[in-house]
Amino acid sequence: MRSRTSESFIVLPLLPIFLLGVFPILLLSLMGPAGLIILGILIVCAGFTDILEANTSFSEQLIVHGYARPTERAGQRLALRSEMRFAALMIIAGAGLAVAGVAGLAFA
């Protein structure tokens, strides 16, 4: 006998991926290259926000904990550099999207 459970529960884990992808696809399809520019600007702003948060966290660690051992300072600097590296990649990707949008507007 067949069970009464629905096969649609198989695709339930894919729902978050779908929900994350709906916004950029709708933005691109409804606004065209201007949507790419807006998405690029949003990603650049998120990258700058990450850089500011990383610097704030690093400064807070220095102020609150004061003088730390060299190994602790090295760990804090490493965390700051890795966060800033990821944020720089976000800024580059956002700028690339914005440039692609501008090129799309220029050639359309």
N, C-alpha and C positions, 0 to 999 in steps of 0.2 A: 504494500500500500504506500501511496505517496504521503509525505508529511504535509501538513497544512502551512508550513512556514513559506514565506515568499522568497523568491530568488533575488528580489531587489535589495535585500540586506547585504548582498555581496558587494555592491558598489558603494555602500555607506562609508567605508574608510576613505573613498576618493572625494567625498563632499568638501572637506577643507581645501583641497587643491583646487577644486572647481570654484569655490567662493573666492579664493585669492586671485584666480585668473580672470574672473568676470570683469573686474574694474578696468584693467588695462585693455582688454579686448573691446569692451564697450567704448572706452575712451578713444581708442584708435579707430574703431569703425564709425563712430558717430562724428568725430571731429577731424579725422584724417591726420595730416602732418602736424596740425596745431595741437592735437592730443599728445603726440610724441614730445613736443616742446614742453607742454605742461607736465607730463610725466617725468621728463628729464629734470625740470626745475624742482619738482618735488623730491626726486632722488638726491639731487645736489643739496637741497636743504636738509634732508635727513643725514647726509654725510657730514655736513657742517655741525649739525646738532650732536652727532656722535663724537666729533672732535672736541667740542666744548664740554661734553659730559666727561670724556676721558681726562681732559685737563683739570676739570673741577674735582674729579675723584682723586687724581694724583695730588693736587694741592691740598685737599682735605686730609689725605693720609699724612702729608708732611706737617700740616698745622696741628692736627689732633695728636699724632703719635710722636711728634718732635723728632729728635735725632734718633735714627735707627741704625742698626748694624749694616755694614756694607752689603751683606747678602740680602737683607730685606730691601734695601734701596735698589739693588740690582733687579730684584723681582718686581718691584713697583715700576721701575723704568721699562722693564721688558713688557709688562702688561700695558703700559702707556703706549709704547711703540707698536705693539701688535694691534691695539684698538685704533690707533691713528693710521696704520697701514690699511686696515679694512675700510676705514672711513674714506681714505684717499681713493681706494678702488671704487667705492660708491660714487664719489664725486666725479671720477673719470667716466664711469658708466653713464651717469646722469648727463654729463656734458656731451658725451657721444650721442645719446638719444636726442638731446636738444639740437645738436648740429645736424643729425639726420633729419629731424623735423624741419629745420630751416632749409636744408637742401631739398626736401620734399616740397616745401612751399615755393621754393625758387624755380624748380623744374616742372611744377604741375601747372 
